[in-house]
Structure formats: structure tokens, C-alpha cells
């Protein structure tokens, strides 16, 4: 009898955690929608939020555990790269032959953790001048606006910051 109560208690705790997880994902998607839409378009936003929340529940993406002591340096690095990259893209828009040095390149991951690799693929597209296109085994296929620039060390630096922020081990060579 006590074993049955213990299982019920454990099942109810798991159910409670599932509900909390669904509510947290719904909150995250609501905040994202609010920021991206300036708080408008809820007739589209509510179904999108429900769909995204449902997919998150079904696919069960890994929870993101941040090491908060690395968050300020990550934000500072990321914002500085966005500003510098934005100025570079603005400068290129006034040049005659802006796309002559664009290329597809491969970046070999140094961090074995999947969450860092996926995060790198997603975040690199937010930095002007680069786009993470596909993860291929232990490499990331990236489109760069100018292959002559030191894109590899920029990507490696972003990967190191992400690895510290997510608490994942670094390894390998770049």
C-alpha cells in the first residue's frame, strides 16, 4: 500500500513538472511574440504560441541551464559583435562589389556538446555577415560575406563564450 502511494506521489510530481515546463515554454513564446510583434497581431500570435508550445512539449527540447556568472560577458561580447558587424554590413552596402568575396565555409566544432553546437548554429545567424546553414557531423556549414576576414577565430570565440555560458566542456582543436 505504501509503495502504491509512493508511485502516485512520484507520478503527480512528474505531472506537475510537465505542467510547469509547458507553462514556461508558453511564457517564453509569448514574450518572444510580444517583442517581435510589438504586442500586436494576437489573432495570429495565440495559435503560433500554442503550436510552438505543443511542439516543444512533444519534441522535449533540452532545458537551457545557464551559468549566470558568464552571462554578462556573453551579452557584452554578443552585443559588441552585433554593433561591429552591423557597421561592416552598412559599409559594404555602399561598396560597388559587396558580394565578390562571399563564400561557403566549414567550421570544425571544438565543443562536443550538442546544445552548444545548436546554439552556435542559431546565434551565428544573428551576427551580421554570417549564416549558419547546416550542422554536418562535426562541422558547421557557414555562409560568410567576406572569406578574407578572420571569420574562423570569430566563430571560435563565440563557441567558447557559448560553451562557458552553457557549462559544456570544450575540447578538440579549431
C-alpha positions as a Python dict, from the first residue, in 0.01 Angstrom:
ca = {
    (1, 'X'): (0, 0, 0),
    (2, 'X'): (282, 239, 88),
    (3, 'X'): (453, 155, -243),
    (4, 'X'): (135, 248, -431),
    (5, 'X'): (118, 584, -252),
    (6, 'X'): (485, 647, -330),
    (7, 'X'): (426, 579, -701),
    (8, 'X'): (122, 807, -704),
    (9, 'X'): (322, 1082, -537),
    (10, 'X'): (606, 1038, -786),
    (11, 'X'): (363, 1037, -1082),
    (12, 'X'): (191, 1351, -954),
    (13, 'X'): (530, 1523, -915),
    (14, 'X'): (622, 1431, -1274),
    (15, 'X'): (284, 1556, -1394),
    (16, 'X'): (341, 1882, -1206),
    (17, 'X'): (683, 1922, -1364),
    (18, 'X'): (534, 1865, -1710),
    (19, 'X'): (272, 2133, -1647),
    (20, 'X'): (537, 2377, -1524),
    (21, 'X'): (751, 2303, -1830),
    (22, 'X'): (458, 2364, -2068),
    (23, 'X'): (373, 2689, -1889),
    (24, 'X'): (736, 2805, -1904),
    (25, 'X'): (757, 2734, -2279),
    (26, 'X'): (426, 2916, -2331),
    (27, 'X'): (564, 3212, -2139),
    (28, 'X'): (888, 3213, -2341),
    (29, 'X'): (698, 3204, -2672),
    (30, 'X'): (457, 3473, -2552),
    (31, 'X'): (745, 3703, -2463),
    (32, 'X'): (913, 3635, -2798),
    (33, 'X'): (588, 3707, -2985),
    (34, 'X'): (531, 4025, -2786),
    (35, 'X'): (882, 4152, -2861),
    (36, 'X'): (876, 4062, -3230),
    (37, 'X'): (524, 4189, -3298),
    (38, 'X'): (527, 4495, -3071),
    (39, 'X'): (234, 4342, -2886),
    (40, 'X'): (11, 4323, -3193),
    (41, 'X'): (-135, 4051, -3410),
    (42, 'X'): (-261, 3825, -3133),
    (43, 'X'): (-509, 3657, -3369),
    (44, 'X'): (-202, 3502, -3531),
    (45, 'X'): (17, 3503, -3220),
    (46, 'X'): (-204, 3290, -2997),
    (47, 'X'): (-225, 2997, -3243),
    (48, 'X'): (151, 3026, -3313),
    (49, 'X'): (228, 3029, -2940),
    (50, 'X'): (3, 2725, -2883),
    (51, 'X'): (162, 2539, -3176),
    (52, 'X'): (517, 2621, -3063),
    (53, 'X'): (434, 2520, -2705),
    (54, 'X'): (280, 2193, -2822),
    (55, 'X'): (582, 2114, -3040),
    (56, 'X'): (815, 2194, -2751),
    (57, 'X'): (622, 1951, -2533),
    (58, 'X'): (623, 1677, -2797),
    (59, 'X'): (986, 1724, -2904),
    (60, 'X'): (1104, 1797, -2550),
    (61, 'X'): (1399, 2023, -2630),
    (62, 'X'): (1670, 2019, -2366),
    (63, 'X'): (1629, 2269, -2089),
    (64, 'X'): (1877, 2550, -2103),
    (65, 'X'): (2084, 2575, -1789),
    (66, 'X'): (2291, 2892, -1788),
    (67, 'X'): (2593, 2957, -1576),
    (68, 'X'): (2487, 3303, -1470),
    (69, 'X'): (2840, 3422, -1388),
    (70, 'X'): (2921, 3404, -1762),
    (71, 'X'): (2602, 3577, -1881),
    (72, 'X'): (2733, 3939, -1856),
    (73, 'X'): (3049, 3865, -2057),
    (74, 'X'): (2845, 3671, -2315),
    (75, 'X'): (2598, 3958, -2356),
    (76, 'X'): (2880, 4214, -2381),
    (77, 'X'): (3061, 4004, -2641),
    (78, 'X'): (2746, 3936, -2842),
    (79, 'X'): (2628, 4299, -2845),
    (80, 'X'): (2975, 4425, -2941),
    (81, 'X'): (2990, 4177, -3231),
    (82, 'X'): (2645, 4284, -3347),
    (83, 'X'): (2744, 4651, -3345),
    (84, 'X'): (3072, 4592, -3528),
    (85, 'X'): (2907, 4354, -3773),
    (86, 'X'): (2625, 4599, -3838),
    (87, 'X'): (2873, 4875, -3918),
    (88, 'X'): (3059, 4637, -4152),
    (89, 'X'): (2740, 4543, -4337),
    (90, 'X'): (2640, 4910, -4363),
    (91, 'X'): (2983, 4993, -4508),
    (92, 'X'): (2954, 4706, -4757),
    (93, 'X'): (2615, 4827, -4874),
    (94, 'X'): (2783, 5137, -5017),
    (95, 'X'): (3055, 4942, -5197),
    (96, 'X'): (3014, 4854, -5564),
    (97, 'X'): (3117, 4489, -5542),
    (98, 'X'): (2993, 4393, -5195),
    (99, 'X'): (2940, 4020, -5258),
    (100, 'X'): (3257, 3934, -5450),
    (101, 'X'): (3422, 3768, -5150),
    (102, 'X'): (3122, 3580, -5011),
    (103, 'X'): (3176, 3208, -4963),
    (104, 'X'): (3052, 2888, -4805),
    (105, 'X'): (3298, 2769, -4540),
    (106, 'X'): (3319, 2482, -4292),
    (107, 'X'): (3391, 2540, -3925),
    (108, 'X'): (3507, 2237, -3724),
    (109, 'X'): (3338, 2234, -3383),
    (110, 'X'): (3565, 2232, -3080),
    (111, 'X'): (3287, 2163, -2829),
    (112, 'X'): (3132, 1815, -2837),
    (113, 'X'): (2806, 1921, -2664),
    (114, 'X'): (2501, 1923, -2891),
    (115, 'X'): (2335, 2218, -2715),
    (116, 'X'): (2642, 2436, -2776),
    (117, 'X'): (2657, 2329, -3141),
    (118, 'X'): (2290, 2406, -3198),
    (119, 'X'): (2322, 2735, -3010),
    (120, 'X'): (2622, 2833, -3220),
    (121, 'X'): (2435, 2750, -3540),
    (122, 'X'): (2141, 2965, -3431),
    (123, 'X'): (2334, 3259, -3286),
    (124, 'X'): (2583, 3294, -3567),
    (125, 'X'): (2296, 3387, -3798),
    (126, 'X'): (2211, 3679, -3570),
    (127, 'X'): (2555, 3826, -3621),
    (128, 'X'): (2573, 4030, -3941),
    (129, 'X'): (2781, 3879, -4217),
    (130, 'X'): (2739, 3514, -4126),
    (131, 'X'): (2473, 3249, -4152),
    (132, 'X'): (2490, 2901, -4004),
    (133, 'X'): (2333, 2681, -4268),
    (134, 'X'): (2374, 2321, -4157),
    (135, 'X'): (2544, 2101, -3900),
    (136, 'X'): (2737, 1828, -4079),
    (137, 'X'): (2878, 1573, -3837),
    (138, 'X'): (3148, 1769, -3651),
    (139, 'X'): (3134, 2080, -3870),
    (140, 'X'): (2909, 2379, -3924),
    (141, 'X'): (2848, 2498, -4279),
    (142, 'X'): (2853, 2878, -4271),
    (143, 'X'): (2794, 3144, -4534),
    (144, 'X'): (3025, 3442, -4482),
    (145, 'X'): (3010, 3777, -4659),
    (146, 'X'): (3387, 3806, -4681),
    (147, 'X'): (3605, 3496, -4667),
    (148, 'X'): (3917, 3716, -4640),
    (149, 'X'): (3822, 3824, -4288),
    (150, 'X'): (3918, 3618, -3983),
    (151, 'X'): (3576, 3452, -3959),
    (152, 'X'): (3717, 3134, -3805),
    (153, 'X'): (3851, 3300, -3490),
    (154, 'X'): (3526, 3498, -3452),
    (155, 'X'): (3322, 3177, -3466),
    (156, 'X'): (3565, 3004, -3227),
    (157, 'X'): (3533, 3292, -2980),
    (158, 'X'): (3153, 3275, -2996),
    (159, 'X'): (3169, 2898, -2944),
    (160, 'X'): (3394, 2942, -2636),
    (161, 'X'): (3157, 3202, -2487),
    (162, 'X'): (2859, 2973, -2550),
    (163, 'X'): (3040, 2675, -2404),
    (164, 'X'): (3117, 2867, -2083),
    (165, 'X'): (2763, 3005, -2063),
    (166, 'X'): (2602, 2662, -2106),
    (167, 'X'): (2855, 2482, -1889),
    (168, 'X'): (2961, 2241, -2161),
    (169, 'X'): (3313, 2104, -2195),
    (170, 'X'): (3545, 2245, -2457),
    (171, 'X'): (3769, 2010, -2647),
    (172, 'X'): (3929, 1930, -2977),
    (173, 'X'): (4113, 2182, -3187),
    (174, 'X'): (3995, 2460, -3411),
}
